[in-house]
Amino acid sequence: MSIRKALPGDEKALAALHGAIFAQGWSAQSFDAFLRDAAILVLSHGAPADGFIVLRMAAGEAEILTLGVLPSARGKGLAKALVRAAAGHAAARNCKDLYLEVGIENKAARALYEGLGFVQVGRRNAYYPRPGQPAEDALVLKCAPSDLGNAHGFD
Ligand SMILES: CC(C)(COP(=O)(O)OP(=O)(O)OC[C@H]1O[C@@H](n2cnc3c(N)ncnc32)[C@H](O)[C@@H]1OP(=O)(O)O)[C@@H](O)C(=O)NCCC(=O)NCCS
């Protein structure tokens, strides 16, 4: 398994990866903006890109904007490795808190974050729109990145 920081030129591959994981895909243009304003880590475990995480940092706080692993690569600890790598990246940049939002019905992601030590600090009602059904509430979770980050700096 290897994790690297995404670079300019990765936008189309990131959009394709996102589209293979999420029902509502993000465009290459969106990833172009994230490459300028956020850190994107890409995990390879056999395929060139099996998963990714997008991390935004500002004023001593970090936020995981999205995280995903290809269906064929799930259940192998790859998401756990990506969250730890992102936490290490944030801790190395003096971020004291790491936040994220997760759909209340997303059992896999909630178990992932709870297992890593995130705690609930808020709830956003009807946060994620869903075609044909009521919008899903989101939980706001938080942890101290230094508690779970590894040594990666990803400069
Ligand atoms: C959520 C997701 C990222 C997990 O990826 P993954 O690589 O399979 O997760 P890992 O193998 O690292 O699992 C880590 C922990 O997550 C939890 N978990 C993962 N998949 C699970 C599942 N299907 N059911 C219940 N718990 C699950 C477990 O606690 C697991 O720890 P364990 O292996 O010690 O039991 C993946 O399912 C995914 O990409 N889902 C679609 C996108 C998404 O929902 N992203 C999260 C947005 S907030």
The ligand as an SDF file (V2000), in Angstrom:
LIG
                    3D

 48 50  0  0  0  0  0  0  0  0999 V2000
  -16.7340    4.1280    4.2280 C   0  0  0  0  0  0  0  0  0  0  0  0
  -15.5830    3.5980    3.3690 C   0  0  0  0  0  0  0  0  0  0  0  0
  -14.6500    4.7680    3.0400 C   0  0  0  0  0  0  0  0  0  0  0  0
  -14.8130    2.5310    4.1710 C   0  0  0  0  0  0  0  0  0  0  0  0
  -13.7090    2.1200    3.4060 O   0  0  0  0  0  0  0  0  0  0  0  0
  -12.9110    0.7440    3.7030 P   0  0  0  0  0  0  0  0  0  0  0  0
  -11.5760    0.8540    3.0800 O   0  0  0  0  0  0  0  0  0  0  0  0
  -13.7470   -0.4190    3.3260 O   0  0  0  0  0  0  0  0  0  0  0  0
  -12.7930    0.8000    5.3020 O   0  0  0  0  0  0  0  0  0  0  0  0
  -11.7000    0.0140    6.1670 P   0  0  0  0  0  0  0  0  0  0  0  0
  -11.4550   -1.3270    5.5580 O   0  0  0  0  0  0  0  0  0  0  0  0
  -10.5390    0.8970    6.4150 O   0  0  0  0  0  0  0  0  0  0  0  0
  -12.5100   -0.2210    7.5150 O   0  0  0  0  0  0  0  0  0  0  0  0
  -12.2080    0.4810    8.6880 C   0  0  0  0  0  0  0  0  0  0  0  0
  -13.3570    0.3320    9.6630 C   0  0  0  0  0  0  0  0  0  0  0  0
  -14.5600    0.8910    9.1000 O   0  0  0  0  0  0  0  0  0  0  0  0
  -15.6790    0.1260    9.5030 C   0  0  0  0  0  0  0  0  0  0  0  0
  -16.3290   -0.4400    8.3240 N   0  0  0  0  0  0  0  0  0  0  0  0
  -15.8460   -0.4510    7.0700 C   0  0  0  0  0  0  0  0  0  0  0  0
  -16.7490   -1.0120    6.2320 N   0  0  0  0  0  0  0  0  0  0  0  0
  -17.8150   -1.3570    6.9920 C   0  0  0  0  0  0  0  0  0  0  0  0
  -19.0660   -1.9440    6.7040 C   0  0  0  0  0  0  0  0  0  0  0  0
  -19.4100   -2.3010    5.4530 N   0  0  0  0  0  0  0  0  0  0  0  0
  -19.9400   -2.1350    7.7250 N   0  0  0  0  0  0  0  0  0  0  0  0
  -19.6280   -1.7660    8.9830 C   0  0  0  0  0  0  0  0  0  0  0  0
  -18.4350   -1.1980    9.3180 N   0  0  0  0  0  0  0  0  0  0  0  0
  -17.5490   -0.9950    8.3270 C   0  0  0  0  0  0  0  0  0  0  0  0
  -15.1680   -0.9530   10.4400 C   0  0  0  0  0  0  0  0  0  0  0  0
  -15.2300   -0.4310   11.7540 O   0  0  0  0  0  0  0  0  0  0  0  0
  -13.7290   -1.0800    9.9990 C   0  0  0  0  0  0  0  0  0  0  0  0
  -12.8970   -1.5080   11.0280 O   0  0  0  0  0  0  0  0  0  0  0  0
  -12.5740   -3.0820   11.2010 P   0  0  0  0  0  0  0  0  0  0  0  0
  -12.0070   -3.5260    9.8870 O   0  0  0  0  0  0  0  0  0  0  0  0
  -11.5720   -3.1060   12.2990 O   0  0  0  0  0  0  0  0  0  0  0  0
  -13.8750   -3.7300   11.5020 O   0  0  0  0  0  0  0  0  0  0  0  0
  -16.1010    2.9330    2.0560 C   0  0  0  0  0  0  0  0  0  0  0  0
  -17.1230    2.0190    2.3870 O   0  0  0  0  0  0  0  0  0  0  0  0
  -16.6130    3.9090    1.0270 C   0  0  0  0  0  0  0  0  0  0  0  0
  -15.8360    4.4320    0.2110 O   0  0  0  0  0  0  0  0  0  0  0  0
  -17.9260    4.1790    1.0350 N   0  0  0  0  0  0  0  0  0  0  0  0
  -18.5530    5.0870    0.0570 C   0  0  0  0  0  0  0  0  0  0  0  0
  -18.1260    6.5170    0.2640 C   0  0  0  0  0  0  0  0  0  0  0  0
  -18.3920    7.0110    1.6590 C   0  0  0  0  0  0  0  0  0  0  0  0
  -19.4260    6.7320    2.2680 O   0  0  0  0  0  0  0  0  0  0  0  0
  -17.4430    7.8260    2.1700 N   0  0  0  0  0  0  0  0  0  0  0  0
  -17.5250    8.3950    3.5110 C   0  0  0  0  0  0  0  0  0  0  0  0
  -18.0120    9.7770    3.4320 C   0  0  0  0  0  0  0  0  0  0  0  0
  -18.1330   10.5190    5.0560 S   0  0  0  0  0  0  0  0  0  0  0  0
  1  2  1  0
  2  3  1  0
  2  4  1  0
  2 36  1  0
  4  5  1  0
  5  6  1  0
  6  7  2  0
  6  8  1  0
  6  9  1  0
  9 10  1  0
 10 11  2  0
 10 12  1  0
 10 13  1  0
 13 14  1  0
 14 15  1  0
 15 16  1  0
 15 30  1  0
 16 17  1  0
 17 18  1  0
 17 28  1  0
 18 19  1  0
 18 27  1  0
 19 20  2  0
 20 21  1  0
 21 22  1  0
 21 27  2  0
 22 23  1  0
 22 24  2  0
 24 25  1  0
 25 26  2  0
 26 27  1  0
 28 29  1  0
 28 30  1  0
 30 31  1  0
 31 32  1  0
 32 33  2  0
 32 34  1  0
 32 35  1  0
 36 37  1  0
 36 38  1  0
 38 39  2  0
 38 40  1  0
 40 41  1  0
 41 42  1  0
 42 43  1  0
 43 44  2  0
 43 45  1  0
 45 46  1  0
 46 47  1  0
 47 48  1  0
M  END
$$$$
